[in-house]
Amino acid sequence: MPRTPASPPTPDAAAPASPSADSALTHGLKQRHLSMIALGGVIGAGLFVGSGAGIAAAGPSIIIAYAISGLLVMMVMRMLGEMSAANPASGSFSVHAERAIGPWAGFTAGWSFWFLLCVAVGLEGIGAAQIVSGWLPGTPEWAWVALFMVIFLGTNLAAVKNFGEFEFWFAALKVGAITLFLVLGVLAILGVLPDTDAPGLSNLTGDGGFLPKGMDGFIIGLLASVFAYGGLETVTIAAAESENPVRGVAKAVRTAMWRIAVFYIGSMAVIVTLVPWDDPKVAEVGPFYAMLDHLGIGGAAQIMNVVILIALLSAMNANIYGSSRMARSLVARGQGPAVLGKISSGVPRNAVMFSSVFGFLCVLLSYWRPDDVFPWLLNMIGAVILVVWIFIAASQLILRRRTEREAPETLVVRMWFYPVGTIVALCAMAGIFLLMLRQPDTRDQLLATGALTLVLIVLGLLRQRRRGGDGTDGAAVSAPASDIPAQRE
């Protein structure tokens, strides 16, 4: 593939927004795809299942925990949206970190996120296989994971519009399910649902009160809520392959507030109002099942199994896509093996294959080494999303001023209360790190993620030094303008 001619990049220059975003990749995602990816991206298995542990720990105060962490996520998405609308790129925050801080930062943010997504693909495959194996006893779980992998490998290898179609319908089903759930919950709270009585405030104020386990329980719930929001970043990766990247990113970011408020905070408020927070079913089988069962809806377990299966399969599809695009972007900037950067019919097929194989390897490790290697992998991804958010905030703090000076017309999305808002968000992230150190259950995750991050930083600095200090010479493959730091078209 011929190299794209380019003038030498300047690390301190601000890259202009590129309407085409990524000339090597196709623009097969329509606005309806991007809108539904953004809408469905906030609804995952972490919400349907993982929130149960947070409710069991924090009680009714989980509403406040999700509100606090939701506000932080809104700020992060606003920062990311500002940079992505000004400079759309399939490498998203990795590209922004490289432009703002240096190649080592783009390397660290990008490969840590790739690692997170690939391990998550394996975890989601295992979860989906467990559900299907429960319906079909005697069938091996690994075979179901392999089948799901083959299906999504095929959709991602063919064309980006296939990924978009799968995610559109997956997201539509998830949005429909949670909307129905919320409507039923509100009707039950108002006492207008047949055969139900309005609970009033009894579940919020009784049985230990709003904060039944004190601040320790609230902190555990807060940490659980923070990591339930993972996956929102994929929409800025997908935007680079949409028909109108700038408009797509801007719209997705501007609607993030009500999506988080309705789906996450609203769900928690409905659940803890209707169901006693200490109901064993909340933690054992999930809060959504517990609420449907509480309302006497027959087949609640199977209904939730179907919804969770859809959420898991959607996440698998999205994470294979996101990891392949991140890997391809890194390679395009000379930050990885050149073979992963090959584009065929607008699709980085080698990167798709590599990411999928790595994800399936994680599945095999869960069977081969369930007591040592696999838990070690899980710990390493425990706080990666926080590391990514710190790079996003630091990059926005630097790039905003640069963009205002050199290309103010590209700031179609602006971070609230800059620079104070960004600094407050950074302080909040530092506070979460401290809380993780304080809790035994999360301390190991933080230390393992810290070790991974440190290794990547060292590797990134060594690569940068070897390539001449700024790390911009001799890109391994033909790189699109939007994925090379500060390259002008």
NUGU-827638 format. One record per residue (C-alpha): x, y, z; residue number from 0; residue in one letter. Coordinates in steps of 0.02 Angstrom, whole numbers, m for minus. Layout:
residues N
PT u v w num residuo
PT X Y Z NUM A
...
END
This chain:
residues 489
PT u v w num residuo
PT 0 0 0 0 M
PT 78 168 m49 1 P
PT 124 289 87 2 R
PT 20 443 108 3 T
PT 130 591 68 4 P
PT 149 707 216 5 A
PT 254 847 279 6 S
PT 353 807 436 7 P
PT 239 813 588 8 P
PT 269 938 724 9 T
PT 231 874 899 10 P
PT 182 1044 967 11 D
PT 68 1092 824 12 A
PT m118 1069 834 13 A
PT m191 952 707 14 A
PT m340 1022 614 15 P
PT m504 931 610 16 A
PT m516 811 466 17 S
PT m690 785 395 18 P
PT m637 621 317 19 S
PT m560 571 482 20 A
PT m473 417 419 21 D
PT m439 400 233 22 S
PT m385 217 239 23 A
PT m540 155 329 24 L
PT m712 159 250 25 T
PT m855 270 310 26 H
PT m986 134 318 27 G
PT m1068 186 482 28 L
PT m1225 289 459 29 K
PT m1287 416 584 30 Q
PT m1421 295 645 31 R
PT m1283 167 682 32 H
PT m1180 293 779 33 L
PT m1330 359 875 34 S
PT m1383 184 928 35 M
PT m1203 133 971 36 I
PT m1194 286 1083 37 A
PT m1363 247 1159 38 L
PT m1334 62 1185 39 G
PT m1152 82 1237 40 G
PT m1204 133 1412 41 V
PT m1310 m23 1437 42 I
PT m1201 m174 1473 43 G
PT m1190 m328 1581 44 A
PT m1105 m220 1713 45 G
PT m1269 m128 1736 46 L
PT m1381 m282 1732 47 F
PT m1275 m393 1844 48 V
PT m1126 m300 1920 49 G
PT m1235 m166 2000 50 S
PT m1301 m297 2121 51 G
PT m1139 m299 2220 52 A
PT m1143 m109 2233 53 G
PT m1323 m110 2299 54 I
PT m1281 m248 2425 55 A
PT m1136 m143 2490 56 A
PT m1207 33 2486 57 A
PT m1393 4 2506 58 G
PT m1506 146 2447 59 P
PT m1356 265 2443 60 S
PT m1305 176 2281 61 I
PT m1411 310 2197 62 I
PT m1289 444 2257 63 I
PT m1140 334 2212 64 A
PT m1201 315 2032 65 Y
PT m1241 501 2023 66 A
PT m1063 547 2077 67 I
PT m976 424 1963 68 S
PT m1099 468 1823 69 G
PT m1052 652 1837 70 L
PT m868 605 1823 71 L
PT m903 499 1669 72 V
PT m1002 642 1590 73 M
PT m852 757 1615 74 M
PT m734 628 1540 75 V
PT m847 605 1389 76 M
PT m861 793 1368 77 R
PT m672 808 1366 78 M
PT m654 663 1245 79 L
PT m793 733 1136 80 G
PT m707 902 1127 81 E
PT m545 825 1064 82 M
PT m628 696 950 83 S
PT m741 824 865 84 A
PT m591 936 835 85 A
PT m483 792 772 86 N
PT m583 633 731 87 P
PT m471 478 730 88 A
PT m495 291 747 89 S
PT m365 295 885 90 G
PT m471 419 985 91 S
PT m391 461 1154 92 F
PT m228 373 1107 93 S
PT m205 496 964 94 V
PT m250 643 1076 95 H
PT m127 586 1210 96 A
PT 10 572 1079 97 E
PT m24 746 1013 98 R
PT m35 823 1186 99 A
PT 97 731 1289 100 I
PT 204 628 1172 101 G
PT 214 461 1081 102 P
PT 246 366 1243 103 W
PT 78 426 1311 104 A
PT m15 373 1153 105 G
PT 73 205 1161 106 F
PT 27 177 1344 107 T
PT m154 234 1332 108 A
PT m184 139 1170 109 G
PT m108 m30 1212 110 W
PT m179 m31 1389 111 S
PT m353 m1 1318 112 F
PT m324 m134 1184 113 W
PT m275 m257 1321 114 F
PT m431 m212 1421 115 L
PT m546 m238 1273 116 L
PT m469 m406 1223 117 C
PT m482 m478 1398 118 V
PT m659 m411 1409 119 A
PT m703 m502 1247 120 V
PT m651 m665 1331 121 G
PT m749 m627 1490 122 L
PT m905 m581 1394 123 E
PT m890 m738 1290 124 G
PT m878 m844 1448 125 I
PT m1031 m758 1522 126 G
PT m1134 m781 1364 127 A
PT m1081 m964 1350 128 A
PT m1135 m998 1530 129 Q
PT m1309 m934 1492 130 I
PT m1329 m1038 1334 131 V
PT m1255 m1193 1419 132 S
PT m1387 m1171 1554 133 G
PT m1521 m1182 1420 134 W
PT m1435 m1329 1335 135 L
PT m1357 m1434 1475 136 P
PT m1210 m1542 1426 137 G
PT m1145 m1428 1290 138 T
PT m966 m1368 1320 139 P
PT m949 m1184 1362 140 E
PT m789 m1162 1263 141 W
PT m879 m1219 1105 142 A
PT m1010 m1082 1126 143 W
PT m873 m953 1153 144 V
PT m789 m1013 994 145 A
PT m953 m999 899 146 L
PT m984 m822 959 147 F
PT m805 m776 915 148 M
PT m824 m845 738 149 V
PT m987 m750 712 150 I
PT m918 m582 768 151 F
PT m753 m613 685 152 L
PT m849 m635 522 153 G
PT m952 m477 545 154 T
PT m798 m373 587 155 N
PT m693 m445 446 156 L
PT m823 m413 311 157 A
PT m861 m227 324 158 A
PT m886 m96 458 159 V
PT m1069 m79 410 160 K
PT m1095 m259 469 161 N
PT m1029 m211 640 162 F
PT m1143 m60 636 163 G
PT m1298 m162 592 164 E
PT m1265 m290 729 165 F
PT m1238 m154 858 166 E
PT m1390 m57 797 167 F
PT m1508 m203 829 168 W
PT m1419 m260 988 169 F
PT m1431 m84 1056 170 A
PT m1613 m67 1004 171 A
PT m1657 m227 1100 172 L
PT m1560 m168 1254 173 K
PT m1639 4 1251 174 V
PT m1812 m72 1228 175 G
PT m1785 m193 1373 176 A
PT m1723 m65 1497 177 I
PT m1856 62 1446 178 T
PT m1992 m68 1478 179 L
PT m1909 m111 1643 180 F
PT m1908 73 1697 181 L
PT m2089 100 1645 182 V
PT m2145 m53 1745 183 L
PT m2043 7 1894 184 G
PT m2115 183 1892 185 V
PT m2292 116 1877 186 L
PT m2260 1 2025 187 A
PT m2189 145 2128 188 I
PT m2344 248 2090 189 L
PT m2455 102 2138 190 G
PT m2544 94 1971 191 V
PT m2472 m73 1915 192 L
PT m2603 m211 1942 193 P
PT m2580 m318 2099 194 D
PT m2444 m204 2171 195 T
PT m2444 m79 2314 196 D
PT m2346 82 2312 197 A
PT m2193 56 2425 198 P
PT m2174 237 2474 199 G
PT m2005 273 2554 200 L
PT m1999 118 2663 201 S
PT m1858 33 2567 202 N
PT m1757 195 2560 203 L
PT m1766 242 2743 204 T
PT m1802 79 2834 205 G
PT m1688 m68 2874 206 D
PT m1533 31 2919 207 G
PT m1582 191 2832 208 G
PT m1515 270 2673 209 F
PT m1334 230 2721 210 L
PT m1353 60 2806 211 P
PT m1169 10 2803 212 K
PT m1095 181 2833 213 G
PT m961 263 2728 214 M
PT m866 101 2702 215 D
PT m1015 24 2614 216 G
PT m1043 182 2514 217 F
PT m862 183 2455 218 I
PT m876 3 2396 219 I
PT m1034 49 2302 220 G
PT m950 202 2228 221 L
PT m803 100 2163 222 L
PT m921 m29 2089 223 A
PT m1019 108 2001 224 S
PT m865 187 1924 225 V
PT m816 29 1831 226 F
PT m994 m4 1771 227 A
PT m978 139 1647 228 Y
PT m842 60 1539 229 G
PT m877 54 1353 230 G
PT m932 232 1322 231 L
PT m767 272 1237 232 E
PT m802 157 1088 233 T
PT m919 283 1008 234 V
PT m775 405 978 235 T
PT m677 265 895 236 I
PT m825 219 785 237 A
PT m857 401 739 238 A
PT m700 404 631 239 A
PT m786 280 514 240 E
PT m953 368 509 241 S
PT m1025 477 371 242 E
PT m1001 636 472 243 N
PT m875 609 613 244 P
PT m885 783 688 245 V
PT m1075 788 696 246 R
PT m1082 608 758 247 G
PT m962 639 903 248 V
PT m1045 803 950 249 A
PT m1219 726 955 250 K
PT m1162 573 1053 251 A
PT m1074 676 1185 252 V
PT m1214 802 1204 253 R
PT m1340 665 1239 254 T
PT m1227 572 1361 255 A
PT m1298 664 1512 256 M
PT m1478 608 1494 257 W
PT m1428 432 1442 258 R
PT m1324 408 1600 259 I
PT m1456 491 1709 260 A
PT m1599 385 1642 261 V
PT m1518 215 1619 262 F
PT m1399 208 1766 263 Y
PT m1457 327 1901 264 I
PT m1640 300 1856 265 G
PT m1622 111 1862 266 S
PT m1539 115 2032 267 M
PT m1673 231 2102 268 A
PT m1814 119 2039 269 V
PT m1734 m41 2104 270 I
PT m1693 16 2281 271 V
PT m1863 99 2297 272 T
PT m1955 m61 2253 273 L
PT m1842 m199 2321 274 V
PT m1762 m207 2495 275 P
PT m1576 m177 2469 276 W
PT m1530 m328 2574 277 D
PT m1637 m451 2474 278 D
PT m1515 m595 2439 279 P
PT m1573 m604 2258 280 K
PT m1504 m430 2223 281 V
PT m1324 m488 2239 282 A
PT m1347 m671 2193 283 E
PT m1443 m659 2029 284 V
PT m1445 m473 1993 285 G
PT m1552 m324 2042 286 P
PT m1656 m321 1883 287 F
PT m1709 m501 1906 288 Y
PT m1744 m465 2090 289 A
PT m1861 m322 2043 290 M
PT m1955 m420 1909 291 L
PT m1974 m565 2031 292 D
PT m2032 m444 2167 293 H
PT m2168 m382 2049 294 L
PT m2223 m560 2016 295 G
PT m2180 m561 1833 296 I
PT m2172 m742 1777 297 G
PT m2014 m806 1696 298 G
PT m1913 m661 1765 299 A
PT m1753 m764 1768 300 A
PT m1766 m813 1586 301 Q
PT m1815 m638 1532 302 I
PT m1659 m568 1615 303 M
PT m1551 m708 1545 304 N
PT m1604 m659 1370 305 V
PT m1570 m474 1403 306 V
PT m1401 m510 1482 307 I
PT m1354 m625 1338 308 L
PT m1394 m486 1214 309 I
PT m1291 m363 1317 310 A
PT m1143 m482 1323 311 L
PT m1147 m521 1137 312 L
PT m1162 m336 1098 313 S
PT m1010 m300 1207 314 A
PT m911 m439 1122 315 M
PT m949 m367 951 316 N
PT m907 m189 1005 317 A
PT m746 m238 1093 318 N
PT m680 m338 945 319 I
PT m714 m186 838 320 Y
PT m639 m61 961 321 G
PT m482 m164 997 322 S
PT m447 m191 812 323 S
PT m463 m6 771 324 R
PT m355 44 917 325 M
PT m221 m81 866 326 A
PT m227 m21 686 327 R
PT m213 161 739 328 S
PT m63 124 850 329 L
PT 25 32 709 330 V
PT m16 174 588 331 A
PT 82 288 705 332 R
PT 229 168 716 333 G
PT 180 103 887 334 Q
PT 165 m83 847 335 G
PT 202 m224 724 336 P
PT 172 m166 545 337 A
PT 78 m325 497 338 V
PT m71 m270 603 339 L
PT m90 m110 502 340 G
PT m138 m191 336 341 K
PT m305 m129 270 342 I
PT m410 m242 156 343 S
PT m570 m169 81 344 S
PT m569 m35 213 345 G
PT m553 m158 358 346 V
PT m397 m191 466 347 P
PT m420 m379 452 348 R
PT m255 m430 530 349 N
PT m293 m322 682 350 A
PT m468 m398 694 351 V
PT m395 m574 688 352 M
PT m257 m536 813 353 F
PT m375 m454 938 354 S
PT m501 m597 925 355 S
PT m368 m732 946 356 V
PT m299 m644 1099 357 F
PT m475 m634 1172 358 G
PT m503 m820 1143 359 F
PT m333 m857 1222 360 L
PT m397 m772 1380 361 C
PT m546 m891 1375 362 V
PT m431 m1042 1363 363 L
PT m328 m976 1508 364 L
PT m486 m973 1614 365 S
PT m491 m1163 1590 366 Y
PT m305 m1202 1586 367 W
PT m243 m1085 1725 368 R
PT m398 m1032 1825 369 P
PT m303 m1010 1989 370 D
PT m153 m906 1939 371 D
PT m136 m834 1763 372 V
PT m319 m795 1733 373 F
PT m347 m700 1899 374 P
PT m185 m607 1862 375 W
PT m257 m550 1694 376 L
PT m418 m494 1779 377 L
PT m323 m393 1908 378 N
PT m219 m308 1773 379 M
PT m373 m238 1687 380 I
PT m455 m188 1852 381 G
PT m413 m2 1844 382 A
PT m361 20 1661 383 V
PT m512 128 1624 384 I
PT m456 251 1758 385 L
PT m284 260 1679 386 V
PT m366 298 1512 387 V
PT m475 433 1589 388 W
PT m321 517 1665 389 I
PT m238 522 1494 390 F
PT m398 596 1421 391 I
PT m407 733 1553 392 A
PT m222 775 1542 393 A
PT m230 781 1352 394 S
PT m383 894 1352 395 Q
PT m302 1012 1476 396 L
PT m156 1035 1355 397 I
PT m245 1027 1186 398 L
PT m386 1147 1228 399 R
PT m270 1295 1245 400 R
PT m173 1244 1090 401 R
PT m332 1224 987 402 T
PT m402 1391 1045 403 E
PT m242 1472 984 404 R
PT m223 1382 817 405 E
PT m393 1315 761 406 A
PT m535 1384 870 407 P
PT m665 1346 736 408 E
PT m644 1159 771 409 T
PT m707 1175 950 410 L
PT m885 1123 913 411 V
PT m894 1034 1082 412 V
PT m820 1120 1235 413 R
PT m779 1052 1405 414 M
PT m880 1132 1543 415 W
PT m792 1261 1653 416 F
PT m621 1236 1573 417 Y
PT m492 1224 1650 418 P
PT m572 1208 1822 419 V
PT m689 1068 1767 420 G
PT m544 965 1699 421 T
PT m439 991 1855 422 I
PT m585 941 1967 423 V
PT m607 782 1864 424 A
PT m422 740 1881 425 L
PT m432 764 2069 426 C
PT m584 650 2075 427 A
PT m488 515 1982 428 M
PT m343 531 2103 429 A
PT m469 514 2245 430 G
PT m536 352 2169 431 I
PT m360 283 2161 432 F
PT m338 321 2346 433 L
PT m504 237 2387 434 L
PT m449 83 2288 435 M
PT m290 74 2390 436 L
PT m394 82 2548 437 R
PT m504 m66 2501 438 Q
PT m424 m241 2508 439 P
PT m533 m305 2365 440 D
PT m475 m169 2245 441 T
PT m297 m142 2306 442 R
PT m229 m292 2210 443 D
PT m316 m232 2052 444 Q
PT m241 m60 2068 445 L
PT m66 m128 2097 446 L
PT m79 m249 1950 447 A
PT m145 m113 1835 448 T
PT m7 2 1896 449 G
PT 124 m130 1851 450 A
PT 50 m150 1676 451 L
PT 46 39 1651 452 T
PT 225 59 1711 453 L
PT 286 m76 1591 454 V
PT 196 9 1446 455 L
PT 265 180 1493 456 I
PT 442 111 1495 457 V
PT 418 24 1328 458 L
PT 341 181 1255 459 G
PT 485 290 1314 460 L
PT 613 167 1247 461 L
PT 527 164 1077 462 R
PT 515 353 1075 463 Q
PT 699 371 1118 464 R
PT 750 242 989 465 R
PT 652 332 854 466 R
PT 732 499 885 467 G
PT 653 579 1036 468 G
PT 484 631 967 469 D
PT 441 459 901 470 G
PT 370 524 738 471 T
PT 495 467 608 472 D
PT 481 308 509 473 G
PT 299 257 532 474 A
PT 280 70 510 475 A
PT 134 78 388 476 V
PT 36 203 289 477 S
PT m52 308 417 478 A
PT m204 417 393 479 P
PT m181 600 427 480 A
PT m298 599 576 481 S
PT m200 459 659 482 D
PT m29 542 645 483 I
PT 1 672 780 484 P
PT m9 849 713 485 A
PT 7 801 531 486 Q
PT m67 935 419 487 R
PT m163 891 262 488 E
END
